[in-house]
Amino acid sequence: ERIRQANTAAAAFYAKCLLSLPVAGKARSHLRSRNISPESIREFAFGYAPDCYFQSEQSRNAQPANEKNKAAIEKKSWGEGSLVEYLANLGFTPDEIVESGLA
């Protein structure tokens, strides 16, 4: 039961990332360019996995507009905003996350 719950939570996490993260904009544009409807995105559980462990090409090439943005980029820690962090915040143990095939 916990494995099913963890995978359901993971699907919701990735769907939320697709819809809300600015870095998922290219993914959303690609789906629109392929005429994939919002209904199909929900029905087939499309999602977006954010790069929370390694700097993406976009963040490596990003030039902060000001010192505040620079500090925000540098402040983000390894794994922050990841699925594992999300599941842990929901009360899943590391063993449950691994057994669910999500880490």
C-alpha positions as CSV (number, residue, x, y, z in Angstrom):
1,E,0.0,0.0,0.0
2,R,2.8,2.5,0.8
3,I,4.5,1.7,-2.5
4,R,1.3,2.6,-4.3
5,Q,0.9,5.8,-2.2
6,A,4.5,6.8,-2.9
7,N,4.1,6.4,-6.6
8,T,0.8,8.3,-6.6
9,A,2.5,11.1,-4.8
10,A,5.4,11.0,-7.3
11,A,3.0,11.3,-10.2
12,A,1.4,14.3,-8.6
13,F,4.8,15.9,-7.9
14,Y,5.9,15.6,-11.5
15,A,2.6,16.9,-12.8
16,K,2.8,19.9,-10.5
17,C,6.4,20.5,-11.7
18,L,5.3,20.4,-15.4
19,L,2.5,22.9,-14.7
20,S,4.2,25.3,-12.4
21,L,8.0,25.4,-12.7
22,P,9.5,28.2,-14.9
23,V,12.2,25.7,-16.1
24,A,9.5,23.4,-17.5
25,G,8.5,26.1,-20.0
26,K,10.3,24.4,-22.8
27,A,8.6,21.1,-22.0
28,R,5.2,22.8,-22.0
29,S,6.0,24.5,-25.3
30,H,7.0,21.2,-26.8
31,L,3.7,19.5,-25.7
32,R,1.8,22.4,-27.2
33,S,3.7,22.2,-30.5
34,R,2.8,18.5,-30.7
35,N,-0.9,19.4,-30.1
36,I,-1.1,17.4,-26.9
37,S,-4.1,18.6,-25.0
38,P,-4.3,19.4,-21.3
39,E,-6.7,16.5,-21.0
40,S,-4.2,14.1,-22.5
41,I,-1.5,15.4,-20.2
42,R,-3.7,14.6,-17.2
43,E,-5.0,11.3,-18.6
44,F,-1.5,10.0,-19.4
45,A,0.1,11.5,-16.3
46,F,2.7,13.6,-18.1
47,G,5.2,15.4,-15.8
48,Y,8.5,17.2,-15.6
49,A,11.5,16.1,-13.5
50,P,13.4,19.1,-12.3
51,D,17.2,19.0,-12.1
52,C,17.7,19.2,-8.4
53,Y,21.1,17.5,-8.1
54,F,23.3,18.8,-10.9
55,Q,23.4,22.3,-12.5
56,S,21.4,22.4,-15.6
57,E,22.8,24.0,-18.7
58,Q,20.4,26.9,-18.2
59,S,21.6,27.6,-14.7
60,R,25.3,27.3,-15.7
61,N,24.8,29.9,-18.4
62,A,22.4,32.1,-16.4
63,Q,23.7,35.6,-15.7
64,P,22.0,36.9,-12.5
65,A,20.3,40.2,-13.1
66,N,21.4,41.4,-9.7
67,E,23.1,40.3,-6.5
68,K,19.8,39.1,-5.0
69,N,19.3,36.7,-7.9
70,K,22.9,35.6,-7.7
71,A,22.5,34.8,-4.0
72,A,19.3,32.8,-4.6
73,I,21.1,30.7,-7.3
74,E,24.1,30.0,-5.1
75,K,21.9,29.4,-2.0
76,K,20.0,26.4,-3.5
77,S,21.4,23.2,-2.0
78,W,21.9,19.9,-3.6
79,G,18.6,18.0,-3.9
80,E,16.5,20.9,-2.8
81,G,13.1,20.7,-4.5
82,S,13.6,17.0,-5.5
83,L,11.1,14.2,-5.5
84,V,13.0,12.5,-2.6
85,E,12.7,15.7,-0.5
86,Y,9.0,16.0,-1.4
87,L,8.3,12.4,-0.4
88,A,10.2,12.7,2.8
89,N,8.2,15.8,3.7
90,L,5.0,13.7,3.2
91,G,6.3,11.2,5.8
92,F,7.8,8.5,3.5
93,T,10.9,6.9,5.0
94,P,14.1,6.4,2.9
95,D,13.4,2.7,2.8
96,E,9.9,3.2,1.5
97,I,11.2,5.6,-1.2
98,V,13.8,3.1,-2.4
99,E,11.4,0.1,-2.2
100,S,9.0,2.2,-4.4
101,G,11.7,2.5,-7.0
102,L,11.7,6.3,-6.7
103,A,15.3,6.8,-5.5
